[in-house]
Amino acid sequence: MIVKILLTLVFLVMVVAVGIYSRKQASSVDGFVLGGRAVGPWLSAFAYGTSYFSAVVFVGYAGQFGWKYGLSSAWIGIGNAVIGSLLAWLVLGRRTKLMTQHIESRTMPDFFGTRFASQGLRVMASIIAFVFLIPYTAGVYKGISTLFEMGFGISYEYCVVLMALLTAVYVILGGYKATAINDFFQGVIMLFGIVIVIAAVLNTQGGLAAAVGKMSELPVDGTQETAGQLTSLFGPDPWSLLGVVVLTSLGTWGLPQMVGKFYSITDEKAIRRGTVISTLFAFVVAGGCYFLGGFGRLFGTPPTLPNGRLDFDAIVPSMLATLPDILIALVVLLVLSASMSTLASLVLTSSSTMTLDLIYRDKKSEPGEVTEGSIDDMVAEHIERRKVVVMRVLIVFFIVISLMIALNPPTFIAQLMGISWGALAGAFLAPFMLGLYWRGTTTAAVWACFAWGVGLTVINMMLGNPINPVNCGAIAMVGGFPVVWLVSLFTPRLSHQLVERIFDCYKK
């Protein structure tokens, strides 16, 4: 216990020290939200990866989907690396950086408002982002607190409150730059930690070959006819597995806290390097998490919840409970690293969106017009400082709301994430991506996609989730593309001059 406490204290002191170190760079809006748009490839890539993978993946998703799909759940990690990291950087990285800098956009709602000449879109996007980032944050809290409860014997409620306070401290102090620096150190812990933990867990089963052999003998549903499916290439339910791959991989393309990493990177050369680093990081961390979760059935059946369903969130903690104390300390640091970086990204995104897109909406000379002067040139210095103060206050507000949900979580971690990602990426992914590439995307099409993504997710939730929230999220994301394309064909286009001014950024 002394070892676990000491390692955790060293880690926590480090993240707070980074916040103090970065506070001078967080005095302006650009510094607080984007790190001055001068964040290098290593920090950007690790910030992307650590924001992507948190306790939601390590505890919630790895446990639940490892139980359902066995070793084929490793495909989810591969999809996260190829689709969620490699292709996301290749398809979105350069164009997002150039266009958002050209139109002076600091947030995703600001992008929609300026790119499509609609302050209404900007306001609606900020409301959607704020509301649906909350359940995702609650899922992260739940995941990390479950591990802390196992490792330290501390009550779940105390763990949730402690993580919230620590995250608030270093984000409020140092903004995005503090988050990015901490993400780098936390990412290093995650890389080494996941490899060591996998080796230790498999060793308790006699090694990799022995563990796979035991898995091949286990039936899926209690009947011997299904034995071997948990070690097959695509598992017992390939189509459902595909839905998880789509949700967890393609979803990052439309999440404000993920796309925001491309806003702040230094230049195109850094984007190319960041692509490689981010992809390798995802292969190790995501692939490792789901591969580990695939062996969950070897550690017994998880406890049953009051409603009679299995407690999937208890699977990974039960796998780790028998490890030596030093390795449990490493696991706690691993999940703490992953989760605090994700929490920091979520609360920073939410506070900046509410401040810049609802409370202070920067005016351009005419709706949608790209001006040469920056926002900072058009406002007084005290207004700039006031915006940063408001963002810091909203960070506290956002954390309090998500804490209330985390202290009484309505469902499994995986379902919390499915609801959040489904609504956000279902609403934002298609219009954001097509807005970067297709001049013909219309304002009405963006409104239609907002209604599609949020409407499908909310209606499914109100009806008692007749479609699994994970599959519903995948449908919302993919379905957004035909919605935007069809509505754009039959609605008025933006003025040719405006669109050409915006797309001039790719000619330079």
C-alpha positions in Angstrom: 0.0 0.0 0.0 2.9 2.4 0.8 4.3 1.8 -2.7 1.0 2.4 -4.4 0.4 5.6 -2.4 3.9 6.9 -3.1 3.7 6.3 -6.8 0.3 7.9 -7.0 1.4 11.0 -5.0 4.5 11.5 -7.2 2.2 11.3 -10.3 -0.3 13.8 -8.9 2.4 16.2 -7.8 3.8 16.1 -11.3 0.5 16.9 -13.1 -0.2 19.9 -10.7 3.4 21.1 -11.2 2.9 21.1 -15.0 -0.2 23.2 -14.5 1.7 25.7 -12.4 4.5 25.8 -15.0 2.1 26.4 -17.9 0.0 29.1 -16.2 1.7 32.0 -17.9 0.9 30.6 -21.3 -2.8 30.4 -20.4 -3.4 34.1 -19.9 -5.0 34.6 -23.3 -7.8 32.8 -25.0 -5.6 31.3 -27.8 -3.1 30.2 -25.1 -5.7 28.7 -22.8 -7.7 26.9 -25.5 -5.2 26.1 -28.3 -1.7 26.4 -26.7 -1.1 29.4 -29.0 -1.5 27.0 -32.1 2.1 26.0 -31.6 2.0 22.5 -30.1 4.5 20.1 -31.7 3.9 16.7 -33.2 4.8 14.6 -30.1 2.7 16.6 -27.7 -0.2 16.7 -30.2 0.0 13.0 -31.0 0.1 12.0 -27.4 -2.7 14.5 -26.5 -4.8 12.9 -29.3 -4.1 9.3 -28.1 -4.5 9.9 -24.4 -7.8 11.8 -25.0 -9.0 8.9 -27.1 -8.2 6.1 -24.6 -9.3 6.3 -21.0 -10.8 4.2 -18.3 -13.8 4.0 -20.6 -11.7 1.8 -22.9 -9.6 0.0 -20.3 -12.3 -0.8 -17.8 -15.7 -0.5 -19.6 -15.1 -1.4 -23.2 -12.3 -3.9 -22.8 -14.3 -5.8 -20.1 -17.7 -5.8 -21.8 -16.6 -6.4 -25.4 -13.9 -8.9 -24.4 -16.6 -10.9 -22.6 -19.0 -10.8 -25.6 -16.5 -11.3 -28.5 -13.5 -13.0 -26.9 -10.2 -12.5 -28.6 -11.8 -11.1 -31.7 -12.4 -7.9 -29.6 -8.8 -7.1 -30.5 -10.2 -5.9 -33.9 -11.7 -3.0 -32.1 -8.2 -1.8 -31.1 -6.9 -2.4 -34.6 -9.8 -0.3 -36.0 -9.1 2.4 -33.5 -5.5 2.6 -34.7 -6.2 2.4 -38.4 -9.5 4.3 -38.7 -9.6 6.4 -35.5 -6.0 7.5 -35.6 -4.2 6.9 -39.0 -7.1 7.8 -41.3 -8.4 10.6 -39.0 -5.0 12.3 -39.2 -4.6 11.8 -43.0 -8.1 12.9 -43.9 -8.8 15.6 -41.4 -5.4 16.8 -40.0 -4.1 19.1 -42.7 -7.4 20.5 -43.9 -8.7 21.1 -40.3 -5.5 23.0 -39.4 -5.5 25.2 -42.5 -9.2 26.0 -42.7 -9.7 26.7 -39.0 -6.7 28.9 -38.9 -7.8 30.7 -42.0 -11.3 31.5 -40.7 -10.0 32.1 -37.2 -12.0 29.3 -35.7 -11.1 28.1 -32.2 -13.8 25.6 -31.5 -16.0 23.2 -33.6 -19.2 25.2 -33.1 -17.2 28.3 -34.2 -16.3 26.4 -37.4 -19.9 25.6 -38.2 -21.0 29.2 -37.5 -18.3 30.7 -39.8 -18.0 28.0 -42.5 -21.8 28.0 -43.0 -22.5 31.6 -42.2 -24.9 30.9 -39.4 -24.8 32.0 -35.8 -27.7 29.7 -35.1 -25.6 26.7 -36.1 -22.8 28.0 -33.8 -25.1 28.2 -30.8 -26.8 24.9 -31.4 -23.5 23.1 -31.9 -22.2 24.5 -28.6 -25.3 23.3 -26.8 -25.1 19.8 -28.3 -21.4 19.6 -27.4 -21.9 20.7 -23.8 -24.9 18.4 -23.1 -23.5 15.2 -24.6 -20.0 15.5 -23.4 -21.4 15.2 -19.8 -22.3 11.4 -20.0 -18.9 10.7 -21.6 -17.2 12.5 -18.7 -19.4 10.5 -16.2 -18.3 7.3 -17.8 -14.6 8.2 -17.4 -15.1 9.0 -13.7 -16.9 5.7 -13.2 -14.2 3.7 -14.9 -11.2 5.2 -13.0 -13.0 5.1 -9.7 -13.8 1.4 -10.1 -10.1 0.7 -10.5 -9.1 3.0 -7.6 -11.7 1.2 -5.3 -10.1 -2.1 -6.2 -6.5 -0.9 -5.8 -6.7 1.2 -2.7 -9.9 0.1 -1.0 -11.2 3.7 -1.1 -14.9 4.3 -1.5 -16.1 4.9 -5.1 -17.6 8.3 -4.1 -14.4 9.6 -2.7 -12.4 8.5 -5.7 -14.8 10.3 -8.1 -14.5 13.6 -6.1 -10.7 13.4 -5.8 -10.2 12.8 -9.6 -12.5 15.7 -10.4 -10.7 18.1 -8.1 -7.2 17.2 -9.4 -8.3 17.5 -13.0 -9.8 20.9 -12.4 -6.7 22.2 -10.7 -4.2 21.6 -13.5 -6.6 22.5 -16.3 -7.7 25.7 -14.7 -4.1 26.6 -14.0 -2.4 25.8 -17.3 -5.1 25.3 -20.0 -4.4 23.3 -23.1 -0.6 23.5 -22.9 -0.6 22.0 -19.4 -3.0 19.3 -20.7 -0.7 18.5 -23.7 2.5 18.3 -21.6 0.8 16.1 -19.0 -0.7 14.0 -21.8 2.9 13.2 -23.0 4.0 12.0 -19.7 0.8 10.1 -19.1 1.1 8.5 -22.6 4.5 7.2 -21.8 3.1 5.5 -18.6 0.3 4.1 -20.7 2.6 2.6 -23.3 4.9 0.8 -20.8 2.1 0.0 -18.4 -0.2 -1.9 -20.8 2.6 -4.1 -22.1 3.7 -5.1 -18.5 0.1 -5.6 -17.3 -0.8 -7.9 -20.3 2.3 -10.0 -19.7 1.6 -10.3 -15.9 -2.1 -11.2 -16.4 -1.3 -13.9 -19.0 1.4 -15.3 -16.8 -1.3 -16.0 -14.1 -2.9 -18.3 -16.7 0.3 -20.1 -17.7 1.3 -17.9 -20.6 -0.3 -16.9 -23.9 -0.6 -20.3 -25.5 -2.2 -21.8 -22.4 -4.6 -18.9 -22.0 -5.7 -19.1 -25.7 -6.2 -22.9 -25.2 -8.4 -22.4 -22.2 -10.4 -19.7 -24.1 -11.0 -22.1 -27.0 -12.7 -24.6 -24.7 -15.2 -22.1 -23.2 -18.7 -21.9 -24.7 -20.3 -18.6 -25.5 -23.8 -19.2 -24.1 -23.4 -22.4 -22.0 -23.8 -24.8 -24.8 -20.8 -26.9 -26.0 -21.7 -26.3 -29.6 -20.5 -22.7 -29.2 -17.1 -23.6 -27.9 -14.2 -22.2 -29.9 -16.1 -19.1 -31.1 -14.4 -16.9 -28.5 -11.0 -17.6 -30.2 -12.3 -17.5 -33.8 -11.1 -14.7 -36.2 -14.3 -12.6 -36.0 -15.9 -14.0 -32.8 -19.5 -15.1 -32.1 -21.2 -12.0 -33.4 -19.2 -10.3 -36.3 -21.9 -7.8 -37.2 -22.3 -6.5 -33.7 -18.5 -6.4 -33.4 -18.4 -4.2 -36.6 -20.8 -1.8 -35.0 -18.4 -1.3 -32.1 -15.5 -0.8 -34.4 -17.4 1.9 -36.3 -18.6 3.7 -33.1 -15.2 3.7 -31.4 -13.1 4.4 -34.5 -15.1 6.6 -36.8 -16.6 8.5 -33.9 -13.3 10.3 -33.1 -13.7 12.2 -36.5 -16.7 14.1 -35.1 -15.8 14.7 -31.5 -14.9 18.3 -30.6 -12.3 17.3 -28.1 -10.5 15.1 -30.6 -10.7 17.3 -33.7 -9.5 20.3 -31.6 -6.0 18.7 -31.5 -5.6 19.5 -35.2 -6.4 23.2 -34.5 -3.4 23.6 -32.3 -0.6 21.7 -34.1 2.2 23.9 -35.4 2.4 23.1 -39.1 1.9 20.5 -41.9 5.3 18.8 -41.3 4.3 18.3 -37.7 1.0 16.8 -38.8 2.8 14.1 -40.9 5.0 13.2 -37.9 2.0 13.3 -35.6 0.2 10.8 -37.8 2.8 8.1 -37.4 3.2 8.7 -33.6 -0.5 8.7 -33.0 -1.1 5.5 -35.0 1.7 3.5 -33.2 0.4 4.8 -29.9 -3.1 3.5 -30.7 -1.9 0.1 -31.8 -0.1 -0.5 -28.5 -2.6 1.0 -26.1 -6.0 0.2 -27.7 -4.9 -3.1 -29.2 -3.4 -4.1 -25.8 -6.6 -3.1 -23.9 -9.0 -5.1 -26.0 -6.6 -8.0 -26.3 -6.4 -8.1 -22.5 -10.1 -7.9 -22.1 -10.6 -10.8 -24.5 -9.4 -13.1 -21.7 -11.9 -11.9 -19.2 -13.9 -15.1 -19.1 -10.9 -17.0 -17.6 -11.3 -15.1 -14.4 -14.8 -16.2 -13.5 -18.3 -14.7 -14.0 -18.7 -11.1 -13.0 -21.1 -10.2 -10.2 -24.8 -9.6 -11.0 -26.4 -6.2 -10.7 -29.8 -5.7 -9.0 -31.5 -5.8 -12.4 -30.1 -9.3 -13.0 -27.5 -8.2 -15.6 -23.9 -9.0 -15.4 -21.7 -6.1 -14.1 -19.3 -5.9 -17.1 -17.4 -3.0 -15.5 -16.2 -5.4 -12.8 -14.5 -7.8 -15.3 -11.1 -6.0 -15.7 -10.7 -5.1 -12.0 -11.3 -8.8 -11.2 -8.5 -9.7 -13.7 -6.1 -7.4 -12.0 -7.0 -8.0 -8.4 -4.6 -11.0 -8.0 -1.5 -9.1 -9.3 1.3 -8.1 -7.0 0.9 -4.7 -5.3 3.6 -3.0 -7.4 1.7 -4.1 -10.6 -1.6 -2.9 -9.2 0.1 0.4 -8.5 1.2 0.5 -12.2 -2.3 -0.3 -13.3 -3.8 2.5 -11.2 -1.2 4.9 -12.7 -2.0 3.6 -16.2 -5.7 4.2 -15.9 -5.2 7.4 -13.9 -3.0 8.7 -16.7 -5.5 7.8 -19.4 -8.5 9.1 -17.6 -7.1 12.4 -16.3 -6.0 13.3 -19.8 -9.4 12.5 -21.2 -11.2 14.4 -18.5 -8.9 17.5 -19.0 -9.7 17.5 -22.7 -13.4 17.1 -22.1 -13.8 19.9 -19.6 -11.5 22.2 -21.6 -13.6 21.6 -24.7 -16.9 22.2 -22.9 -15.8 25.4 -21.1 -14.3 26.9 -24.2 -17.3 26.1 -26.4 -19.7 27.6 -23.9 -17.6 30.7 -23.4 -16.6 31.5 -27.0 -19.8 30.3 -28.8 -22.6 31.2 -26.4 -21.5 33.9 -23.9 -18.9 35.7 -26.1 -19.7 35.3 -29.7 -17.0 37.1 -31.7 -18.5 39.2 -34.5 -17.1 39.4 -38.0 -17.8 42.3 -40.3 -20.6 40.3 -41.9 -21.9 36.8 -41.3 -19.4 34.2 -42.4 -16.9 36.7 -43.8 -13.2 35.9 -43.3 -11.4 38.9 -42.1 -7.7 39.6 -42.0 -7.6 40.8 -38.4 -7.6 38.4 -35.6 -10.2 38.3 -32.8 -7.5 39.4 -30.3 -6.9 42.6 -32.3 -10.6 43.6 -32.1 -11.2 43.3 -28.4 -9.6 45.0 -25.3 -7.2 43.1 -23.2 -9.5 43.1 -20.2 -12.2 41.3 -22.3 -9.7 38.7 -23.2 -8.8 38.1 -19.6 -12.5 38.0 -18.7 -13.1 35.2 -21.3 -10.4 33.1 -19.7 -11.9 33.7 -16.2 -15.3 32.6 -17.5 -13.8 29.5 -19.0 -12.3 28.6 -15.7 -15.6 29.1 -13.9 -17.4 26.9 -16.5 -14.8 24.1 -16.0 -15.9 23.9 -12.4 -19.6 24.0 -13.4 -19.1 21.2 -16.0 -17.2 19.0 -13.5 -19.9 19.4 -10.9 -22.7 18.3 -13.3 -20.7 15.3 -14.6 -19.9 14.4 -11.0 -23.6 14.3 -10.1 -24.1 11.7 -12.9 -21.0 9.8 -12.1 -22.1 9.4 -8.4 -25.4 7.8 -9.6 -24.5 6.3 -13.1 -27.6 5.2 -15.0 -26.0 2.4 -17.0 -22.7 0.7 -18.0 -19.7 2.7 -19.0 -20.0 1.4 -22.6 -23.6 2.6 -22.8 -22.7 6.1 -21.4 -20.1 6.4 -24.1 -22.4 5.1 -26.8 -25.0 7.8 -26.0 -22.4 10.5 -25.9 -20.4 9.5 -29.0 -23.6 8.7 -31.0 -25.2 12.1 -30.5 -22.0 14.1 -31.0 -20.4 12.3 -33.9 -23.8 11.6 -35.4 -24.5 15.3 -35.5 -21.0 16.7 -36.3 -19.0 14.1 -38.2 -20.6 14.3 -41.7 -21.1 18.1 -41.9 -17.6 18.8 -40.5 -15.8 16.4 -42.8 -17.8 17.4 -45.9 -17.5 21.1 -44.9 -13.7 20.7 -45.2 -13.9 19.0 -48.6 -17.1 19.8 -50.5 -18.1 23.3 -51.5 -21.6 22.2 -52.1 -22.5 21.5 -48.4 -25.4 23.7 -47.4 -26.4 25.3 -44.1 -29.7 23.5 -44.2 -27.9 20.2 -44.5 -25.9 20.9 -41.4 -29.1 21.6 -39.5 -30.6 18.3 -40.8 -27.6 16.3 -39.6 -27.8 17.9 -36.2 -31.4 16.8 -36.0 -30.6 13.4 -37.3 -27.7 12.6 -34.9 -29.2 14.0 -31.7 -32.8 12.9 -32.6 -31.9 9.3 -33.3 -29.9 9.0 -30.1 -32.5 10.7 -27.8 -35.5 8.9 -29.3 -33.7 5.5 -29.0 -32.9 6.4 -25.3 -36.5 7.5 -24.5 -37.9 4.3 -26.0 -35.7 2.2 -23.7 -32.9 1.6 -26.2 -34.6 -0.9 -28.5 -31.4 -0.4 -30.5 -28.2 -1.0 -28.5 -26.7 2.4 -27.8 -23.4 1.3 -29.3 -25.1 0.2 -32.6 -27.4 3.2 -32.6 -24.3 5.5 -32.3 -22.7 3.7 -35.3 -25.9 4.1 -37.3 -26.1 7.8 -36.4 -22.5 8.5 -37.6 -22.7 6.6 -40.9 -26.2 7.8 -41.7 -25.2 11.5 -41.3 -23.4 11.3 -44.7 -26.4 10.6 -46.9 -28.4 13.1 -44.8 -26.0 15.9 -45.6 -25.6 14.9 -49.2 -29.3 14.6 -50.0 -30.3 17.8 -48.2 -27.5 19.7 -49.9 -28.8 18.7 -53.3 -32.2 20.3 -52.7 -31.4 23.4 -50.5 -29.9 26.8 -51.4 -26.1 26.9 -51.5 -24.0 29.5 -49.8 -22.7 32.4 -52.0 -19.9 31.4 -54.4 -17.8 34.3 -53.2 -18.0 33.3 -49.5 -17.2 29.6 -50.3 -14.2 30.5 -52.5 -12.8 32.9 -49.8 -13.0 30.0 -47.3 -11.4 27.4 -49.6 -8.6 29.8 -50.6 -6.6 28.4 -47.6 -5.8 25.2 -49.6 -4.3 27.2 -52.4 -1.5 28.7 -50.4 
